Structures are given as structure tokens and as C-alpha cells.
Amino acid sequence: GALRNLNNKEVLILSTVKWGKMRASKHHYALELEAAGNTVFYIEPPDIKSSSPFTIRRSEESNELFIVTYKPIARGKRFIPNFIYKKLEKFQAKILLKKLMMIHEEEKKYNKEMKLFKKNNFNNNKNS
């Protein structure tokens, strides 16, 4: 489909549904985009019970699909003035994006080094 025209991109999918066995449309989009050669970050809804402010894990079914969970920085929206709450949300979004891009850059660097290592190791074994 049309998703196949997108490739070699970093894609963020914001979802109101957690990643799991039951699939909704956003799960299918994530899998299709990853299959088309993209790196996909599936951002789950905020989890107030999360033990960490931010976690990222690789999906068990796809190599370039990452599931992102985060703990909201502020709770009690009805008790905080709206302009402050919006600033806190924006601040958290910036931190989240910075961490995702940093992790992704480290991953790309590691993959490039592994390809080079395998290529050099293969060539050395071939010449022996």
C-alpha cells in the first residue's frame, strides 16, 4: 500500500493503546512501516505506574520497531493551571524526543560498526 513508499525514515507513532497481543490499527501501521524499512518508535500512552520515567524496548517481532513507555511528568491536570501543564507536557516531549534520537543514533553507529567488523572478519578468514 501507500505505506510502502515511506522507507528509511524514523517514524513516531503516538498511541492511546498499549503494545500487546491485541492489535489495533496503529499496531498494524507500526508493523507495516517497519517492514518497509523504517525505524518505528511506538509511543504508548503515559503510565503512572511505571517504575522508570522512560523505557524503550525492541519489539520481539520486529528488529526496527521500538516500544516506548513513559511516566507522565505531571499529574492532576485539573489542579494545575493549564498554561503550566502545557509547558510541562512540552518539556517532557522534548526530553522524550532527545532520548529517542540519541538511542537511535547509538544503534545506527553500533550496526555500522558490526557490519564493518563482519566484513573485515570475513575478508580476513577468506585470505587465511
C-alpha positions in Angstrom: 0.0 0.0 0.0 0.8 3.6 0.4 3.0 2.9 3.4 5.5 1.1 1.3 6.5 4.4 -0.3 7.9 5.5 3.0 11.3 3.9 3.7 14.5 4.6 5.6 12.8 7.1 7.9 12.3 7.5 11.7 8.6 7.3 12.4 6.9 8.2 15.7 3.5 6.7 16.4 1.6 8.2 19.3 -1.0 5.8 20.6 -3.7 5.6 23.2 -3.4 1.8 23.1 -0.5 -0.1 24.7 1.5 -2.6 22.7 0.3 -6.1 23.2 -1.2 -9.2 21.6 -4.5 -7.5 20.7 -3.9 -5.4 17.6 -5.4 -2.0 16.7 -4.8 0.0 13.5 -1.8 1.8 15.0 -0.1 -1.6 15.7 -0.6 -2.6 12.1 0.7 0.7 10.8 3.8 0.3 13.0 4.5 -3.2 11.7 3.9 -2.2 8.1 6.2 0.8 8.4 8.9 -1.2 10.0 8.6 -3.9 7.2 9.0 -1.1 4.6 12.5 -0.3 6.0 11.7 2.4 8.6 12.7 2.7 12.2 9.5 3.0 14.2 9.0 4.3 17.7 5.6 3.2 19.0 4.9 5.6 21.9 2.4 4.1 24.4 0.1 6.2 26.5 1.6 7.6 29.7 1.8 5.0 32.5 1.7 6.5 36.0 2.6 3.1 37.5 5.9 2.9 35.5 8.9 2.4 37.7 11.1 4.5 35.3 10.4 7.9 33.7 11.3 6.5 30.3 11.8 3.0 28.9 12.4 1.8 25.4 12.5 -1.8 24.3 12.8 -3.5 21.0 9.7 -5.4 19.8 10.1 -9.1 19.9 8.6 -9.4 16.4 10.5 -6.7 14.6 14.1 -5.5 14.5 13.5 -1.8 13.9 10.3 -1.4 16.0 10.8 0.1 19.4 8.1 0.3 22.1 8.4 3.4 24.3 6.8 3.8 27.7 7.0 6.8 29.8 5.8 8.1 33.2 4.0 11.4 33.0 6.0 14.3 34.4 2.9 15.9 35.9 -0.3 14.5 37.4 -3.5 16.1 38.4 -4.2 18.2 35.3 -7.4 19.7 36.9 -5.3 21.0 39.8 -2.6 22.7 37.8 -3.2 25.8 35.7 -3.5 24.9 32.0 -0.6 27.0 30.8 1.8 25.3 33.3 0.5 21.9 32.5 1.1 22.6 28.7 4.7 23.7 29.5 5.3 20.5 31.4 4.0 18.4 28.6 6.1 20.2 26.1 9.2 19.8 28.3 8.6 16.1 28.6 8.0 15.7 24.9 11.4 17.4 24.2 13.2 15.1 26.6 11.5 12.1 25.1 12.4 13.1 21.5 16.0 13.8 22.5 16.4 10.4 24.2 14.8 8.6 21.3 17.1 10.2 18.8 20.2 9.7 20.9 19.4 6.0 21.3 18.6 5.7 17.6 22.0 7.3 16.7 23.8 4.9 19.0 22.0 2.0 17.5 22.9 3.1 13.9 26.5 3.6 14.9 26.6 0.1 16.5 25.0 -1.5 13.4 27.5 0.2 11.1 30.5 -1.0 13.3 29.1 -4.5 13.3 28.8 -4.6 9.5 32.3 -3.3 9.2 33.6 -5.9 11.7 31.8 -8.8 10.0 33.1 -7.6 6.6 36.7 -7.3 7.8 36.4 -10.6 9.7 35.0 -12.4 6.7 37.8 -11.0 4.4 40.5 -12.0 6.9 39.1 -15.5 7.1 38.9 -15.7 3.4 42.6 -14.7 3.0 43.8 -17.2 5.6 
